[in-house]
Amino acid sequence: MILAMQKHFARSVVFSMAVVFAALIGSSGAEAQVTGFKQAVAEAAAKDRDLAAFYQSNGYQGIWTGNSGKDRRRRQELFKAIEAADMHGLPVARYDANGLKTQMKAARSARERGLVEVALSKTFVQLARDMQTGALVPSRIDDGIKRKVPYRNRTSYLTAFSKSSPRNFFRALPPQTNEYARLMKEKIRLEKLLGQGGWGQKVPAKSLKPGASGNAVVVLRNRLISMGYMRRSSSQSYDANMQKAIQQFQLDHGLNPDGVAGAGTMTEINRPVQARLQSVIVAMERERWLNRSRGERHVLVNLTDFSARIIDGDKVTFQTRAVVGKNVSDRRSPEFSDVMEFLVINPTWNVPRSIAVKEYLPMMKRNPNAAGHLQLYDGRGRKVSRSAVNFAAFNARNFPFDIKQPPSRRNALGLVKFMFPNKYNIYLHDTPQKKLFAREKRDFSHGCIRLHQPFEFAYEMLSKQERDPKNFFHAKLDTGRETVVQLEKPVPVHITYRTAFTQAKGRTQFRGDVYGRDAKIWSALSKAGVSLRGVQG
């Protein structure tokens, strides 16, 4: 009822405005009206460089406030898009639809109509950019988010819109990816669940094991049924069906699928619908930040999932576990995109200076022979004997040596690294520390991404250019020498951070906010006006 009234009001405002504008233009003072309109547009647009550039280029002609069918359709589609902004998890209040409608209804003079014209354009540009590339600026949220958002020139929105079908223009703005479409579908599903009261009572137990019975098990059963992991049942024990349901829940939440509702699993089971809905809305915002072609073939690293995938044509062709940067200030893996150009087989580890002076220099001061697997080189690339160095004479600022580890199975980079040269010195590589991949939460590195199956990853990366990638790789490996292999076709790499992500088939996946970045994004979205809502029916 309320929605119907709002739509009727919007239509009546658009119609009454058209009548007023027609009367103004049709009056005897038409030329004065046009001049007054253009002067008002120029004055109002002057406060915004991009709007000023657009109106100057079109001779201060209006695209919203005329009585033509085109102008009328533009107004109608703008207000429809504002109404739909909430579906995209955008801050609807930012676009102030009611304020615009009031201003439109009150416009009587050419000057007032000119001011309305610019107000509509300003709102349109804000909405268009938010829909296409996000409502937030990533770098202002967390300094670990290095993502370069593909912002479009603001003037170009108005230019393209004025020449396009208004409806089709708005439809084309959000990401056209399957991921975005599935996230929006999940958002709608969770909003309906929220409107129905969520998943019911929280389980009143810290943990439960197979064979248990009692009230807590019944509550757990009911919650699993509400979540869609179990069929309706009258069982009051933690039986095989519940164990299977718990295993599937664990798989969907990045947990060890042992079928035991331990403390970590129980925490995730008891998270409310609101928390999952927040993750989905944040994921949609993140998807807008990456609203550009990712490459027919690309590598996708998800830091929260501790995984790396090779994607071909929207299908996962290879995936492996990963270890990511430790959750401390100078080790968290950054989020950015780049292009993988080559791989290095039997790599030398050039120890980053930060690690050299913070970790190894103090060790060598205490014992000059510490970390004997590492070698020192001077500024001219000559190997330096440790016996000739007085380590006590140096500190983090004046330490003059490079530290390297030659190729070997003990090398910190393992036996292969995958290079996409970047200023953050981040890349994908092998590691001799294989035990870490058995952990559920895998944040242990200095920032680089360590791969559980680096050889298999290499075979797949080389599969587009080598008939027998496995034998090719091992022929290079067996030499023991450092070998660079160029990729004939460089492959985009996207290091992402998604606590909610979808699959082509199956349930939406949820992961922990390992660095707390999504909490910051949600806080910023909330302050901007995004809110959670439950939908009835």
Beta strands, then each sheet from edge to edge (+ up, - down):
strand 1: 297-302
strand 2: 307-312
strand 3: 315-325
strand 4: 336-345
strand 5: 349-350
strand 6: 375-377
strand 7: 383-384
strand 8: 402-405
strand 9: 416-419
strand 10: 428-429
strand 11: 443-445
strand 12: 449-451
strand 13: 483-496
strand 14: 500-501
strand 15: 509-510
sheet 1: 11+ 3+ 2- 1+ 13+ 4- 9+ 10- 12-
sheet 2: 5+ 8- 6+ 7-
sheet 3: 14+ 15-
end
